[in-house]
Amino acid sequence: MKILSRYIAKEFIKIFLLCFSAVAIIYLLAHFLGKLDEFIEFKAAPSLVATFILLKLPGIFYEVLPVVVLLATLFTLGFLSKNNEITALRSCGTGLAVILLPVFSVVLLLVFLSIADGEWLVPYANQRSTYLDDVALKKRAPILALRKNRIWFHTGENTFCNILKVDPEKKVLNNITLYVFNKDFDLITRMDADQVSWDGRRWTTSDATEWTFTGSGVIEQERHFQGPFPLTVSLEDMIHVEKLPVAMGYAELRDYIRILKRNGYPAAFYEVDLYAKTAYPIISLIMVLLGVPFALQINRSGGVGISIGLSLGIGFIYWVTFAVGLSFGHAGFLPPLLAAWMVNALFGVGGFYWTNRLRY
């Protein structure tokens, strides 16, 4: 790497780390204050509070990266412009592309880190945080596991249950299986239902199958039944343990969508979130394109205040339009791929055109 490229990359990384630290501290402080009542009410130990805070860091990095990249771009190029370093480079025949290449290289590396973070660290941190919030803080019955695209949980002393999907609006559970074991942990009863509904007091089903087993695992009796389904967990608790798309990585969510489609359930809502997992990290690269024209004018119109204001303004507009696109996709007004990538395409083309026409 040339001396110039190393210098620009070093300045960008230094400013990026400072900006991220500042944003992360504000984010963590807001999160801490938001849960302070719960920490006090349930007498959380300092170590538990610290764990909650640390588990927020992967999500913070993933969520705020585009805005921090924009802020770092404005500051880095703005300072270079204000100190006439870019003017000196251009007078020596150095093209704008050469100046921007180190910034794009660092941001591209950050995008790959963000993708890895969203695929592995964020889902783990969300699951762990949910578990600690339920079990360690609020002393609720623990969820047994969230794996293989199904929700598993403990509903009684020797009773376990798993479900494929929770539909809070219709108040139903899809593809549910209930297992009952004896004290020696031999399976004695299994109940399967395609759908159970919450009537406000209990779960009911229109068609379920129950198998009764002997201690050696041989089927002793099989019967079909309808009416009350012996599940002791309320709808509110079911909604609470549902595994949301944000708690799944790309591969896990993709497999979950395949299972839903195979079982005949609508999956467009989840497909929007799947495509969003690939679209969101790319926003950081687009932010560089959007920030360059502003950054090179900072020395003529202001400094730090302008940079922060522009970052917040551009970031807010982008976030709102991106969220609106996803909402249209969730509601079925737009195809999932278009809903997730439409805003990136519009802002990306606009940023490229704007930067390409820049004469400085």
C-alpha positions in Angstrom: 0.0 0.0 0.0 1.3 3.5 -0.9 2.2 5.9 1.8 -0.7 8.2 0.8 -3.2 5.3 1.0 -1.8 4.2 4.4 -2.1 7.7 5.7 -5.7 8.2 4.6 -6.7 4.7 5.8 -5.1 5.3 9.1 -6.9 8.7 9.6 -10.2 7.1 8.6 -9.8 4.2 11.0 -8.8 6.5 13.9 -11.8 8.7 13.4 -14.1 5.7 12.8 -13.1 4.2 16.2 -13.6 7.5 18.0 -17.1 8.0 16.4 -18.1 4.4 17.1 -17.0 4.7 20.7 -19.0 7.8 21.2 -22.2 6.4 19.5 -21.8 3.1 21.4 -21.5 4.8 24.7 -24.7 6.8 24.0 -26.5 3.7 22.8 -25.4 1.7 25.9 -26.4 4.5 28.3 -29.8 4.7 26.7 -30.3 0.9 27.0 -29.1 0.9 30.6 -31.4 3.7 31.6 -34.3 1.9 29.8 -33.8 -1.2 31.8 -32.8 0.5 35.1 -36.3 0.0 36.6 -36.1 -3.7 35.9 -32.5 -4.0 37.3 -33.7 -2.3 40.5 -37.0 -4.2 40.8 -35.4 -7.6 40.3 -32.2 -6.7 42.2 -29.8 -7.5 39.4 -26.2 -8.3 40.3 -23.6 -5.9 38.8 -22.1 -8.8 36.9 -25.5 -9.5 35.3 -25.9 -5.8 34.3 -22.4 -5.9 32.8 -23.3 -9.0 30.8 -26.4 -7.4 29.4 -24.4 -4.4 28.3 -21.6 -6.5 26.7 -24.3 -8.5 24.8 -25.6 -5.3 23.2 -22.3 -4.5 21.5 -22.6 -6.9 18.5 -26.1 -5.5 17.8 -24.9 -1.9 18.2 -22.0 -2.5 15.7 -24.4 -4.0 13.1 -27.1 -1.3 13.5 -25.0 1.9 13.7 -22.3 1.0 11.2 -23.8 2.9 8.3 -24.2 6.1 10.3 -20.8 5.8 11.9 -19.2 5.2 8.4 -20.9 8.3 7.1 -19.7 10.4 10.1 -16.2 9.1 9.7 -16.2 9.9 6.0 -17.4 13.4 6.6 -14.8 14.0 9.3 -11.9 12.4 7.5 -12.3 14.0 4.1 -13.6 17.2 5.7 -10.4 17.6 7.8 -8.3 16.8 4.8 -10.2 19.3 2.7 -10.1 22.0 5.4 -6.4 21.6 5.8 -6.0 21.9 2.0 -4.4 18.5 1.8 -6.8 17.4 -0.9 -6.2 20.6 -2.8 -2.5 19.9 -2.7 -3.0 16.3 -3.8 -5.2 17.3 -6.7 -2.7 20.0 -7.8 -0.1 17.2 -8.0 -2.4 15.3 -10.4 -3.8 12.8 -7.8 -7.3 11.8 -8.8 -10.3 11.7 -6.5 -10.6 8.0 -7.0 -7.1 7.4 -5.6 -8.0 9.5 -2.5 -11.2 7.6 -1.9 -9.8 4.1 -2.6 -8.4 3.7 1.0 -11.7 4.8 2.5 -13.7 2.3 0.4 -11.2 -0.4 1.2 -11.6 0.0 4.9 -15.4 0.3 4.7 -15.5 -2.9 2.6 -13.6 -4.7 5.3 -16.1 -3.3 7.8 -19.0 -4.5 5.7 -17.6 -8.1 5.8 -17.2 -7.8 9.5 -20.8 -6.6 9.8 -22.0 -9.5 7.7 -20.2 -12.0 10.0 -21.4 -10.1 13.0 -25.0 -10.3 11.8 -24.7 -14.0 10.9 -23.2 -15.3 14.1 -22.6 -12.8 16.9 -25.9 -10.9 16.8 -28.2 -14.0 16.9 -26.2 -15.5 19.7 -26.2 -12.2 21.7 -29.9 -11.8 21.2 -30.7 -15.4 22.3 -28.4 -15.1 25.3 -29.7 -11.8 26.3 -33.3 -13.1 26.1 -32.4 -16.1 28.2 -30.7 -14.0 30.9 -33.6 -11.5 30.9 -36.2 -14.4 31.4 -34.3 -16.7 33.7 -31.5 -14.8 35.5 -33.3 -11.5 35.9 -37.1 -12.2 35.9 -36.9 -15.8 37.2 -39.2 -17.2 34.5 -39.2 -20.8 33.5 -36.3 -21.3 31.1 -36.7 -21.9 27.4 -35.1 -25.3 26.7 -33.6 -24.3 23.3 -34.1 -22.4 20.1 -32.7 -24.6 17.4 -33.3 -26.2 14.1 -35.8 -23.5 13.3 -38.2 -24.7 16.0 -39.0 -23.4 19.5 -38.4 -25.9 22.3 -39.4 -25.2 25.8 -40.1 -26.8 29.2 -43.8 -26.6 30.1 -43.9 -28.8 33.2 -41.8 -31.1 35.4 -41.6 -33.8 32.8 -43.3 -32.1 29.8 -41.6 -30.5 26.8 -43.1 -28.9 23.7 -41.9 -27.6 20.4 -43.6 -25.5 17.7 -42.8 -24.3 14.3 -44.5 -20.9 14.2 -46.4 -18.5 16.4 -49.1 -16.3 14.8 -49.9 -13.6 17.4 -52.6 -11.9 15.2 -54.6 -15.1 14.7 -53.7 -16.3 18.2 -52.6 -19.7 16.9 -49.6 -22.0 17.1 -48.7 -24.1 14.0 -47.2 -27.6 14.0 -47.0 -28.2 17.7 -45.8 -31.4 19.4 -46.1 -32.1 23.2 -44.0 -34.7 24.9 -44.7 -36.2 28.4 -42.0 -38.3 30.2 -42.1 -40.3 33.3 -39.6 -39.9 36.2 -37.1 -42.2 34.4 -37.4 -39.9 31.4 -39.1 -42.6 29.3 -41.6 -41.1 26.7 -45.1 -42.0 27.8 -47.3 -39.6 25.8 -46.9 -37.6 22.5 -49.5 -35.2 21.1 -49.4 -33.6 17.7 -51.6 -30.9 16.2 -51.3 -28.9 13.0 -52.8 -25.9 14.8 -54.0 -24.9 18.3 -55.9 -21.7 19.1 -56.0 -19.5 22.2 -59.5 -18.7 23.3 -58.5 -16.3 26.1 -58.2 -18.9 28.8 -56.8 -22.1 27.2 -55.5 -23.7 24.0 -57.9 -25.7 21.9 -57.6 -27.7 18.7 -60.0 -29.0 16.1 -57.8 -32.1 15.3 -55.0 -33.6 17.2 -53.4 -37.1 17.7 -52.3 -38.6 20.9 -50.0 -41.6 21.2 -49.5 -43.4 24.5 -46.4 -45.5 25.0 -45.3 -48.3 27.3 -42.1 -48.0 29.3 -40.2 -49.8 26.5 -41.3 -47.3 23.9 -44.0 -49.4 22.2 -47.2 -47.6 21.1 -49.9 -48.7 23.5 -52.8 -46.5 22.2 -53.5 -44.0 19.5 -56.4 -41.7 19.5 -57.7 -38.6 17.7 -59.3 -35.8 19.7 -60.5 -32.2 19.6 -61.2 -29.5 22.2 -58.8 -28.5 25.0 -55.1 -29.0 24.3 -53.0 -29.7 27.4 -50.6 -26.8 27.0 -50.0 -24.7 30.1 -48.1 -21.8 28.5 -50.2 -18.7 27.8 -50.3 -16.9 24.4 -48.4 -14.0 25.9 -45.5 -16.3 27.0 -45.6 -18.0 23.6 -45.2 -14.6 21.8 -42.4 -13.8 24.2 -40.4 -16.9 23.2 -41.0 -16.7 19.5 -37.8 -16.7 17.5 -37.8 -13.5 15.5 -35.9 -12.9 12.2 -33.4 -10.6 14.1 -32.5 -13.6 16.3 -31.6 -15.8 13.3 -28.7 -15.6 10.9 -29.1 -15.6 7.2 -28.7 -19.4 6.7 -31.0 -20.2 9.6 -33.7 -17.8 8.4 -33.4 -19.2 4.9 -33.9 -22.7 6.2 -36.9 -21.6 8.3 -38.5 -20.0 5.2 -38.1 -23.3 3.3 -39.8 -25.2 6.2 -42.7 -22.7 6.2 -43.2 -23.0 2.5 -42.9 -26.8 2.6 -45.7 -26.8 5.3 -47.9 -24.5 3.3 -47.5 -21.3 5.4 -47.0 -17.8 3.9 -43.3 -16.8 4.1 -43.2 -13.4 2.3 -42.9 -11.6 5.7 -39.7 -13.6 6.5 -38.4 -13.3 2.9 -38.3 -9.5 3.3 -36.2 -9.8 6.4 -34.0 -12.4 4.6 -33.2 -10.0 1.8 -32.8 -7.2 4.3 -29.9 -9.1 5.9 -28.0 -8.8 2.7 -29.1 -5.2 1.8 -28.4 -3.6 5.2 -24.6 -4.0 5.3 -24.3 -2.6 1.8 -25.7 0.7 3.1 -22.3 1.5 4.6 -20.7 1.6 1.1 -23.5 3.8 -0.2 -23.0 6.2 2.8 -19.5 6.8 1.6 -20.8 7.9 -1.8 -23.4 10.1 -0.2 -20.9 11.7 2.2 -18.1 12.5 -0.2 -19.7 15.6 -1.9 -20.6 17.0 1.6 -17.2 16.3 3.1 -15.3 18.1 0.5 -17.3 21.3 1.1 -17.0 21.4 4.9 -14.1 23.7 4.9 -16.3 26.3 3.1 -19.4 26.0 5.3 -18.5 24.8 8.7 -16.8 22.0 10.7 -17.8 19.5 13.3 -21.3 20.7 13.8 -22.0 20.4 10.1 -20.6 16.9 9.9 -22.7 15.7 12.8 -25.8 17.4 11.5 -25.4 16.0 8.0 -24.7 12.5 9.4 -27.9 12.5 11.5 -29.9 14.0 8.7 -28.8 11.7 5.9 -28.8 8.7 8.2 -32.4 9.5 9.4 -33.7 9.9 5.9 -32.1 6.7 4.7 -33.3 4.8 7.8 -36.9 6.0 7.4 -37.1 5.2 3.7 -35.4 1.8 4.2 -37.9 1.0 7.0 -40.9 2.2 4.9 -39.7 -0.1 2.0 -39.5 -3.1 4.4 -43.0 -2.2 5.8 -44.4 -2.3 2.3 -42.8 -5.7 1.8 -44.2 -7.0 5.1 -47.6 -5.8 4.2 -47.4 -7.5 0.8 -47.5 -4.3 -1.3 -44.0 -4.9 -2.7 -42.2 -8.1 -3.7 -39.7 -9.1 -0.9 -36.5 -8.5 -3.0 -37.7 -5.1 -4.2 -38.8 -4.0 -0.7 -35.3 -4.8 0.7 -33.2 -3.5 -2.1 -35.2 -0.6 -3.6 -33.8 2.1 -1.3 -30.2 0.9 -1.7 -30.6 1.0 -5.5 -32.0 4.5 -5.5 -29.5 6.0 -3.1 -26.6 4.1 -4.6 -27.3 5.4 -8.1 -27.8 8.9 -6.8 -24.6 8.8 -4.7 -22.5 7.4 -7.6 -23.9 10.1 -9.9 -23.3 12.8 -7.4 -19.8 11.8 -6.6 -18.9 11.1 -10.3 -19.9 14.6 -11.3 -17.9 16.2 -8.4 -15.3 18.6 -9.5 -13.0 19.7 -6.7 
